[in-house]
């Protein structure tokens, strides 16, 4: 699905927490949060889910919006997001932003963007969105797998050796877990944080994952786009 990501996110940021009510009779589009392990197939599943339900998938767009709000270069914000630091390392924020920006400033900008995306509806990838939106109607999905199985996929996709791929997966797991802990004091692999947890170790196609998410969407009583009924 092709979207004007820059235009959409700019509008979302302007509308974030604006207090405007949804017009009468307008059905809220569902929000599905997908947290995933590198190599689990989570990104492919999210794209397939978006195509089936007619929903946008928001990944790097969130970084774009936060970076725009903080007036920093996207690459710098990406580095900050990937290498989230502890409070004791707060000096790194100043190095990235060239000004004194606290963890709270960054988190506030990220949370405002995620809440704005929730108002529009769509599929949000990572960024601790399952914590930010935990008290709002949304389906929270975790797609994961063992280091070994995920590394096989990464090795094939990146054209690298299996041992290098394993290290890449482990490092990604460490960084993502650290980001969630440092920002939200939550354990990324705690299954109680999610409505659905899928282990893709034995799956070749992500179609069954999409089927499970759609089924869970209906089972939890959250709105499912009409396009789903036609597809089914």
TORVO-13011 format. One record per residue (C-alpha): residue in one letter; y, x, z. Coordinates in steps of 0.05 Angstrom, whole numbers, padded with zeros to 5 digits, always signed. Layout:
AYXZ/...
***
This chain:
X+00000+00000+00000/X+00067+00028-00022/X+00125+00017+00026/X+00197+00041+00032/X+00182+00077+00097/X+00252+00104+00106/X+00285+00036+00095/X+00235-00001+00138/X+00241+00046+00197/X+00317+00050+00193/X+00319-00026+00197/X+00269-00025+00254/X+00309+00025+00294/X+00372-00017+00286/X+00334-00079+00307/X+00297-00047+00365/X+00302-00090+00428/X+00359-00129+00395/X+00339-00193+00431/X+00339-00234+00367/X+00285-00288+00369/X+00235-00298+00313/X+00255-00358+00269/X+00218-00423+00287/X+00153-00431+00250/X+00148-00358+00230/X+00080-00330+00249/X+00080-00262+00283/X+00045-00210+00243/X-00008-00175+00285/X+00000-00105+00313/X-00062-00061+00313/X-00058+00007+00347/X-00108+00059+00322/X-00119+00121+00364/X-00166+00170+00330/X-00200+00237+00335/X-00190+00286+00278/X-00249+00279+00230/X-00271+00212+00258/X-00249+00175+00195/X-00195+00139+00234/X-00140+00150+00183/X-00184+00124+00126/X-00205+00064+00168/X-00132+00048+00183/X-00113+00052+00110/X-00171+00007+00090/X-00153-00041+00146/X-00081-00044+00123/X-00103-00059+00052/X-00150-00114+00074/X-00100-00148+00121/X-00037-00135+00080/X-00006-00094+00136/X+00035-00030+00133/X+00007+00032+00166/X+00057+00071+00207/X+00042+00144+00221/X+00092+00198+00203/X+00145+00143+00196/X+00148+00141+00272/X+00164+00215+00273/X+00217+00204+00220/X+00251+00150+00261/X+00250+00189+00326/X+00274+00252+00291/X+00331+00213+00259/X+00352+00185+00325/X+00351+00254+00357/X+00387+00284+00297/X+00334+00338+00288/X+00294+00364+00231/X+00227+00328+00220/X+00187+00392+00221/X+00216+00411+00288/X+00201+00343+00318/X+00131+00347+00289/X+00121+00413+00324/X+00147+00384+00389/X+00100+00325+00382/X+00040+00368+00367/X+00055+00418+00422/X+00077+00372+00477/X+00095+00413+00538/X+00096+00405+00612/X+00159+00395+00653/X+00156+00469+00671/X+00163+00487+00597/X+00224+00442+00585/X+00262+00501+00557/X+00223+00491+00493/X+00259+00424+00482/X+00325+00461+00481/X+00297+00510+00430/X+00273+00455+00385/X+00334+00410+00390/X+00387+00464+00398/X+00413+00422+00455/X+00390+00398+00523/X+00343+00339+00509/X+00296+00318+00564/X+00226+00290+00560/X+00255+00223+00581/X+00303+00224+00522/X+00247+00237+00473/X+00201+00186+00505/X+00256+00132+00505/X+00268+00143+00430/X+00194+00141+00415/X+00183+00078+00457/X+00242+00042+00425/X+00214+00058+00356/X+00143+00035+00374/X+00170-00030+00405/X+00210-00042+00342/X+00148-00032+00299/X+00112-00083+00343/X+00166-00134+00328/X+00152-00127+00254/X+00076-00121+00260/X+00030-00071+00227/X-00018-00015+00242/X+00009+00041+00287/X-00027+00107+00288/X-00028+00146+00353/X+00035+00170+00389/X+00012+00137+00454/X+00029+00069+00425/X-00028+00037+00463/X+00007+00056+00528/X+00077+00037+00505/X+00053-00032+00483/X+00001-00044+00537/X+00036-00107+00563/X+00049-00136+00494/X+00001-00173+00447/X-00033-00119+00406/X-00104-00097+00390/X-00118-00026+00416/X-00172+00012+00378/X-00201+00081+00390/X-00240+00113+00333/X-00276+00176+00355/X-00337+00220+00346/X-00371+00283+00370/X-00340+00350+00354/X-00401+00366+00311/X-00398+00303+00268/X-00322+00305+00261/X-00324+00378+00242/X-00372+00363+00185/X-00320+00316+00155/X-00263+00364+00167/X-00301+00422+00135/X-00314+00380+00073/X-00243+00354+00068/X-00209+00421+00081/X-00259+00466+00046/X-00270+00509+00107/X-00331+00534+00146/X-00364+00490+00199/X-00347+00536+00258/X-00274+00538+00237/X-00274+00462+00230/X-00304+00455+00300/X-00249+00497+00329/X-00197+00456+00290/X-00225+00391+00319/X-00227+00419+00390/X-00156+00443+00385/X-00132+00376+00358/X-00168+00340+00414/X-00135+00385+00465/X-00065+00376+00436/X-00071+00301+00430/X-00100+00293+00499/X-00045+00337+00528/X+00009+00297+00492/X-00016+00231+00522/X-00024+00261+00591/X+00043+00297+00592/X+00081+00237+00566/X+00044+00179+00598/X-00003+00208+00651/X-00063+00174+00618/X-00130+00202+00596/X-00137+00194+00521/X-00213+00185+00525/X-00212+00131+00579/X-00246+00072+00544/X-00212+00021+00590/X-00147+00037+00553/X-00174+00004+00490/X-00201-00064+00467/X-00250-00031+00419/X-00280+00039+00418/X-00320+00060+00356/X-00363+00123+00350/X-00368+00140+00276/X-00420+00196+00282/X-00473+00156+00244/X-00427+00123+00193/X-00418+00146+00122/X-00368+00092+00102/X-00310+00065+00144/X-00322-00007+00119/X-00363-00026+00181/X-00305-00001+00225/X-00256-00045+00188/X-00304-00104+00196/X-00309-00092+00271/X-00234-00088+00279/X-00223-00153+00240/X-00277-00187+00281/X-00246-00163+00346/X-00178-00186+00323/X-00205-00256+00316/X-00245-00253+00380/X-00185-00234+00422/X-00144-00292+00394/X-00092-00248+00361/X-00063-00271+00294/X-00102-00251+00233/X-00064-00252+00166/X-00084-00306+00117/X-00104-00251+00068/X-00164-00237+00113/X-00193-00306+00103/X-00187-00299+00028/X-00220-00230+00031/X-00276-00257+00074/
***
